[in-house]
Amino acid sequence: MKDEFNQCALRFGFEFEDTRNAFIQQIYLEEAACIFISNIVEKCGQVWSRCHTEREVVTMKTSQVKSLLTTYREMVNIEQCEVVTEYSKVKASHGIEKNCSDAGILNVQNDLQNCSYTRCSAAYETVQNLSSPALIESTLCNTLQNIVQDCIGVLDICLSKEDQQEMVESFLKNLSHFLERIGGQHIRNGTLDDCQAGWNHGKELDDNYEDNYNVTEEYVEQKYFATDV
């Protein structure tokens, strides 16, 4: 997906450079720059919808517009360029302030999956040696709580709390059902719905995540904020 996006962006980049070389008047450059940004965000960005929710795609497009403006701001009439004004409004209304790269957003999602997988695997091994429904339920509930405490904080690197909410709620719902299947016949469907996972919408990057993964400023910058285009 990343390669497809980059190839698409490169193609429109060449077209924009050809236009810059052919027309030197500012009004034409402003129009060309706006079309260039629109093509990258709307046409190249279509690939993101294959693997992301609608809200995630909006976040990625907003970040892409901000990234492109860093380079092409002097050529773009911000007030007249529709794609810029559109995603500026999105940023203002949803509070999107993170500027992760496309790969960075994928990295935080992969980190969340890997972190939760490790704890689910450990829970599976433990449950195999248990026969008491109460102990099994307690083990699975603790696993869910530990994943919330230790894993979800990584999303703070790239996503605002508002943008996390839909993703995390869906993730925890699916995770609860998965853990219930680990419990097998000892656990009824919906048992873990009463398990108070306690995801704190206002909490910033979890200290446990930083300790477990040795997160440093340099690590975050390299892994999540490297420029894709």
C-alpha positions as CSV (number, residue, x, y, z in Angstrom):
1,M,0.0,0.0,0.0
2,K,2.8,2.4,0.9
3,D,4.6,1.7,-2.4
4,E,1.4,2.2,-4.4
5,F,0.8,5.6,-2.6
6,N,4.4,6.7,-3.2
7,Q,4.2,5.8,-6.9
8,C,1.0,7.7,-7.3
9,A,2.4,10.7,-5.5
10,L,5.6,10.6,-7.6
11,R,3.5,10.6,-10.8
12,F,1.6,13.7,-9.7
13,G,4.8,15.3,-8.5
14,F,6.3,15.0,-12.0
15,E,3.2,16.6,-13.5
16,F,3.4,19.5,-11.1
17,E,7.1,20.1,-11.9
18,D,6.3,20.1,-15.6
19,T,3.6,22.8,-14.9
20,R,6.0,24.9,-12.8
21,N,8.5,24.9,-15.6
22,A,5.9,25.8,-18.2
23,F,4.1,28.6,-16.3
24,I,5.8,31.2,-14.2
25,Q,2.8,33.4,-13.3
26,Q,1.9,33.1,-9.7
27,I,-1.8,32.6,-10.3
28,Y,-1.1,29.5,-12.4
29,L,1.4,28.2,-9.9
30,E,-1.2,28.6,-7.1
31,E,-3.7,26.6,-9.1
32,A,-1.3,23.9,-10.1
33,A,-0.1,23.5,-6.5
34,C,-3.6,23.2,-5.2
35,I,-4.4,20.6,-7.9
36,F,-1.2,18.7,-6.9
37,I,-2.2,18.6,-3.2
38,S,-5.7,17.6,-4.1
39,N,-4.5,14.7,-6.3
40,I,-2.2,13.3,-3.7
41,V,-4.7,13.5,-0.9
42,E,-7.9,12.5,-2.7
43,K,-6.6,10.2,-5.5
44,C,-3.4,8.7,-4.0
45,G,-5.0,8.6,-0.6
46,Q,-7.8,6.3,-1.8
47,V,-5.5,3.3,-1.1
48,W,-5.8,4.1,2.7
49,S,-9.5,3.1,2.7
50,R,-8.6,-0.5,2.0
51,C,-7.2,-1.0,5.5
52,H,-8.5,1.9,7.6
53,T,-11.8,3.2,8.9
54,E,-13.3,6.3,7.5
55,R,-12.2,8.4,10.5
56,E,-8.7,7.1,10.3
57,V,-8.5,8.0,6.6
58,V,-9.7,11.5,7.4
59,T,-6.9,11.8,10.0
60,M,-4.3,10.5,7.5
61,K,-5.5,12.9,4.8
62,T,-5.4,15.8,7.2
63,S,-1.9,15.0,8.2
64,Q,-0.9,14.7,4.6
65,V,-2.2,18.1,3.7
66,K,-0.3,19.6,6.7
67,S,2.9,17.8,5.5
68,L,2.6,19.0,1.9
69,L,2.0,22.6,3.1
70,T,5.3,22.5,4.9
71,T,7.0,22.3,1.5
72,Y,4.6,24.1,-0.8
73,R,3.0,26.8,1.4
74,E,4.5,29.6,-0.5
75,M,3.0,28.3,-3.8
76,V,-0.5,27.7,-2.4
77,N,-3.3,30.2,-1.9
78,I,-4.5,28.6,1.3
79,E,-7.8,30.5,1.3
80,Q,-8.7,29.6,-2.3
81,C,-7.5,26.0,-2.3
82,E,-10.5,23.9,-1.5
83,V,-8.7,20.8,-0.3
84,V,-6.6,22.8,2.2
85,T,-9.6,24.7,3.6
86,E,-11.6,21.5,3.9
87,Y,-9.0,19.6,5.9
88,S,-8.1,22.6,7.9
89,K,-11.8,22.7,9.1
90,V,-11.5,19.0,9.9
91,K,-8.5,19.6,12.0
92,A,-10.2,22.5,13.8
93,S,-13.4,20.5,14.5
94,H,-11.7,17.2,15.6
95,G,-8.6,18.5,17.2
96,I,-6.2,16.6,15.0
97,E,-2.8,17.8,16.0
98,K,-0.6,14.8,15.4
99,N,1.6,14.7,12.3
100,C,2.6,11.1,12.0
101,S,3.5,9.8,8.6
102,D,1.4,7.2,6.9
103,A,3.9,4.5,7.9
104,G,3.9,6.0,11.4
105,I,0.1,5.5,11.8
106,L,0.5,1.9,10.6
107,N,3.3,1.4,13.0
108,V,1.3,2.4,16.1
109,Q,-1.5,0.1,15.0
110,N,0.9,-2.8,14.5
111,D,2.5,-2.1,17.9
112,L,-1.0,-2.2,19.5
113,Q,-1.7,-5.5,17.8
114,N,1.7,-7.0,18.7
115,C,1.4,-5.9,22.3
116,S,-2.1,-7.3,22.7
117,Y,-1.1,-10.6,20.9
118,T,1.7,-11.2,23.4
119,R,-0.7,-10.9,26.3
120,C,-3.5,-12.9,24.7
121,S,-1.0,-15.7,24.0
122,A,0.1,-15.8,27.6
123,A,-3.6,-15.9,28.7
124,Y,-4.2,-18.8,26.3
125,E,-1.3,-20.8,27.9
126,T,-2.6,-20.0,31.4
127,V,-6.2,-21.0,30.6
128,Q,-5.2,-24.4,29.3
129,N,-4.2,-25.4,32.8
130,L,-7.4,-24.1,34.5
131,S,-10.7,-25.7,35.0
132,S,-12.5,-23.3,37.3
133,P,-14.8,-20.9,35.4
134,A,-14.2,-18.2,38.0
135,L,-10.4,-18.4,37.6
136,I,-10.6,-18.5,33.8
137,E,-12.9,-15.4,33.8
138,S,-10.5,-13.6,36.2
139,T,-7.5,-14.4,34.1
140,L,-9.2,-13.2,30.9
141,C,-10.5,-10.1,32.6
142,N,-7.0,-9.3,33.9
143,T,-5.6,-9.8,30.4
144,L,-8.1,-7.3,29.0
145,Q,-7.2,-4.8,31.7
146,N,-3.5,-5.3,31.2
147,I,-3.8,-4.7,27.4
148,V,-5.6,-1.4,28.1
149,Q,-3.0,-0.4,30.6
150,D,0.1,-1.5,28.7
151,C,-0.8,-1.3,25.0
152,I,-3.4,1.3,24.1
153,G,-1.2,4.2,25.1
154,V,0.9,3.8,22.0
155,L,-2.0,5.3,20.0
156,D,-1.3,8.7,21.7
157,I,1.8,9.1,19.6
158,C,-0.2,9.6,16.4
159,L,-3.9,10.0,17.2
160,S,-5.8,12.4,19.3
161,K,-8.2,11.0,22.0
162,E,-11.1,12.0,19.8
163,D,-9.7,10.0,16.9
164,Q,-8.9,7.0,19.1
165,Q,-12.3,6.6,20.6
166,E,-14.0,4.8,17.7
167,M,-10.9,2.7,17.0
168,V,-10.4,1.7,20.7
169,E,-14.0,0.9,21.4
170,S,-14.1,-1.4,18.3
171,F,-10.8,-2.9,19.3
172,L,-11.8,-3.7,22.8
173,K,-15.1,-5.2,21.7
174,N,-13.4,-7.5,19.3
175,L,-10.7,-8.3,21.8
176,S,-13.3,-9.2,24.5
177,H,-15.0,-11.6,22.1
178,F,-11.6,-13.2,21.2
179,L,-10.7,-13.7,24.9
180,E,-14.1,-15.2,25.5
181,R,-13.4,-17.8,22.8
182,I,-10.1,-18.6,24.5
183,G,-12.2,-19.4,27.6
184,G,-14.2,-21.9,25.5
185,Q,-17.2,-23.6,27.1
186,H,-16.3,-22.2,30.5
187,I,-17.1,-18.6,29.5
188,R,-20.5,-17.3,28.2
189,N,-20.7,-14.8,25.4
190,G,-20.7,-11.3,26.9
191,T,-19.1,-12.3,30.1
192,L,-16.2,-9.9,29.7
193,D,-18.6,-7.0,28.9
194,D,-18.8,-6.5,32.7
195,C,-15.1,-6.5,33.0
196,Q,-14.2,-2.8,33.7
197,A,-11.2,-2.3,31.4
198,G,-11.0,1.3,32.4
199,W,-9.7,3.0,29.3
200,N,-9.0,6.6,30.3
201,H,-9.9,8.9,27.4
202,G,-7.9,11.7,29.0
203,K,-4.7,9.9,29.7
204,E,-1.6,10.6,27.6
205,L,1.0,8.0,26.5
206,D,1.0,5.3,29.1
207,D,4.1,5.1,31.3
208,N,4.0,1.3,31.2
209,Y,4.3,1.5,27.4
210,E,7.3,3.7,27.6
211,D,8.9,1.3,30.1
212,N,8.1,-1.9,28.2
213,Y,9.2,-0.6,24.8
214,N,12.0,1.8,25.8
215,V,10.4,4.7,24.0
216,T,12.6,7.7,23.6
217,E,12.1,11.0,21.7
218,E,14.5,9.8,19.0
219,Y,12.7,6.5,18.7
220,V,9.3,8.1,18.3
221,E,10.6,10.7,15.8
222,Q,12.2,8.0,13.6
223,K,9.5,5.4,13.8
224,Y,6.3,7.5,13.6
225,F,7.1,10.9,12.1
226,A,9.5,10.0,9.2
227,T,8.3,11.6,6.0
228,D,6.7,9.1,3.5
229,V,6.5,11.4,0.5
